[in-house]
Amino acid sequence: MSRKRRSSADEPFLLVRASTSDVRDGAVIATHTHDWHQLIYVRSGLMSVATTAGSWIAPPTWAVWVPAGVGHGIRFVGDSALRTVYLKTAWRADVPADCRALGVSPLLRELIVRATAIGMLDGRDPTESAIAGLIVAELGEPGPPPFRLPEPTSPATVEAARLITGDPAGALATPALARSVGIGVRTLERRFRAETGMTLGRWRQQRMLLRGLERVAGGASVQDAAVTAGYGSPSAFIAAFRKAFGTTPARYL
C-alpha cells in the first residue's frame, strides 16, 4: 500500500501520524520530545526505551507509550524494525497519562502496520478514522514495571558509564575506571551518587543486570545472559535479578 499524499490543508484533520525505519544493532536515538503522544514498537528486534519515568526493554510483544512532551531516548539491541504511531493530543482524552509498557495484541500489531503503511490517518476518512479509533481501543493493560537506571550527567561519569557498559566481565576495577576518566576514585563515587542516587557499585550491578535482561528478551538462554551480565552461573544471575527487582528475568518480560 502506497502512502497517501497530504498537504498543509489536511493538517487540522489528522488524528494519527506514523513512521517506519529499519535500524542496526547498537543504534541510538538521543533523548528528545514530541508534541504528539507516541506509541513506540519494534515489529522485529529489541529496543530499550529510556524515559524520565524509567526504562523498558521491549521485544515485539510489548510497545512503549510516551505521552506528549516527555523526554525519551531509544537504544536498539539487534537489527530492529521500528514502527511508531503518533496520536494527536487534542483528539482523545482516554489515553494513558504516564509512560508505560503496553501489551501488543495481534490486532494492535496489524493496526500499527496498517497505520504506518498509510502514513497519516485523516479523521474525515471513515476507514482511517476507524483505524485510529481501534488503535486507541487496543491500548491494553500496563505491562512490566520500568527498569529504573538513572543515567549520570557529567562528562566524566558519562564516560565511566560507557566504559562499564562495555566491560560486562567487570574486569575494570573502580581505581582503573577513575584513572581512565581522569578523576579520583572518591570524586567518581561522589559524582555517581549525586547524579544517579546510586553508589557506583550498585549502578554497575544494575547496568549488568540490564544487559542480561536484554539478552533474555532477545531470545538468548539464561546461561548466555548470565555470562553477559558477569555472573558465574544462571542461578547467581537469577538470584541477583530477583533481589533487585522482586522477580525473575523471564517473568519481568
N, C-alpha and C positions, 0 to 999 in steps of 0.2 A: 504494500500500500504506500503510495507516494504522499508526502506531506502536502497539505493544502497551503496555498499562498494566503498571507494575511497582510493587511495594511494598517496604518495608524487609526483608520476609521473603525476598525474592528476591536481595538484595544479595550474600550469600556465594557464590551460584551464577553470578554474572555474569562472563563472560570478556572481553567487549568492550563498550565504550560508544561511541557515535558521535554526531556533531553536524554540523549544516549551518548556513551563514549566507551571505548574499549581501552583499558589501561593495563600497564605492565606491572609485574610483581615489584613491590617496593615503591611504587609511585605514591606521591603525597600531594594532597590538595591542602594548601595552607589555611589557617583559620580565617573565616570570613563570615558574612551575614547575608541574608536575603530579605527583601521586603514582603515576600510571599511565604506561606508555610511550605515546608519541604518534606517529602517522603523519599528517603534515600534507600535504594535497593540494588543489590547485585544479582543479576539473573544467573551468573556463574562466578565462581571465585569466592573471595572473602574480603571483608573490609573491617577496619577498626575506626569507629566514628567517635571523636573526642568532642565533648560539649562542656559547657560550664556546669552542667549537672552530673558529669561523669562520662565514662567511655563505655561503648558497647562493641562486642565482637559479633558481627552479623554475617552468617552464611546465607545462602539463598532462601532459607526457611524463615528468616527474620528481615524486617526493614526497620529503619530508624526514623522516627518522626521528630522534626526540629521546627518549633514554631518560628514565625517571622521575627527577625531581629535578634535571634540567639546565635552567638558565635559558635562555630563548629569547624573542625578540620577532619580530613579523611585520609587514612593510610591503607593501601591495598596489599593483601598477602596473597601472592599468586596472581596470574593473569586473570583479570576480572572484567565482566560486562556490566558496567554501571548504567542503571536506569533510574532517572529521577523525575518525580512528579511534583510540581509546584501548585499550590492551591491559593486562590485569591483570598486575602484575609477578610474582606468585607462581604464575601459571598455566604459563608456558613459560620454560625457560632458553635455548632455542635461537633467541634473537633477538639482533640486533646490540647490542653493549655500548657503542658510541660513536655520536655524531651522524654522520649521513651522508646523502647524496642516494641515492635508490634509483630505478631504472627502473620505470615503471609499465606492466606488460603489459596487454593488453586484458582478460585475466581478472581481474587485480587491480583494474583500474578498475571493472569490473562488481561485484566483491565489495565494494568501498568503497561504491558506490551502493546495493547491497542492504543493507549493514550500516547505513548512515545512514537508509535507509527504515524499517528495523525499529526502530532506536534503540539497543537493547541486546541482546546475544546471550547467551542463557542456556545454560549447559553441560548442563542437564537435558533440553533440547530437541534431539533428534538432528540436525535440519536446521540449527538455529542453531549447534550445536557444530561441525558440518561446515564451515559458512561461516567460523567463527572459525579453524578449523584450516587451511583453504585460504588465508586471508589471511596467516598466518604462513609457509606453504609458498611463497607468491608474493613474499615479501620478497627481491628478487633481489640481484644483484651491486651493489656500490657504484657510484654514478655519478661525476660530476665532482668534483674536489677542492674544498675550501672556498675561497671568496674571502675572504682574511683582511684585514679592515679594522677594527682595534680602534677603538672609539669613545672620544672624550675624555670626561672625567667632571666637571670643574669647571664652574661656571655660565658663565664667560667663554669657555672653549674649546668648550663645547656650543653656545653661541650662534654662535661663529665657524664651527663645522662646519655649522650650519644655514644661515648666510649663504653659505658655499662651495657647498653643495648647490643653493642657489637661484641660483647665478651660474655657469652652465655655460660661458659665454664667457670666464671668468677675468678679467673687467674689474675686479674688486675686488682691487687690489693689497694686499700684506701691510700696509703702513702704514695704508691706509684701513680694512682689516679690523680692525686693532688699535684704531684710533680708535672704530670702531663698537661694540666690546665694552668700551671704557673701560679698556684696559690698554696698556702699552708694547709695541713690536714684540718686543724681546728677551724680555720676560716671556711673551708669547703663544707665541713659538717654543720657549722653555724648557719651558713647561707642556705643549705638544703632544708634545714628545719624551718628557717624563717620563710622560705619561698613555697614550700610544699606542705608544711605541717607534719612532716615525717622525718625521722632520722635517715641518714644516708643508707645505713644498713637495711632499714625497713623498706625504703624506696627501691633499693636494689632487688630485694626479695620480691616485692610486688611486680616489678618490671619483668623478672624472670618467670614468675607465675603467669603473667600475661602472655609472654612468648609461648609458654607451654599450652595455655588455653587456645591460642591461635592455631597451634599445631593440631590440637584435638578437633577444633572446629573445621579445620581444613581436611579432615579425614585421616590424620596420622594416628598411629597406635599410641596408647598411654606410655608405652616404653619409649618411643621416639620423643614424645612430648617431655618426658622426664629428663632425657638427655639434653634436649634443647633448653630446658629450664635450669639445668645444672644440678639435677638430683641423681643420686646413685641408683635409685630403683623406682619403679612405678608407685609402689606403696608409699615411699617417702614423699614423692611429688603429690600424691592424692592427699596424704595426711597434712602436708603444709597448706595445700589449697583449701582443704576443709577447715583448718584452723583459721585461715584468713577470711574465708567467705561463707563458712557455715554449710557448705555442700560440696559435692564432688564436681570436677570439671564437666563431666557428661550431663549431670543434672542442671548445672548452671546454664548450659546451652539449650 
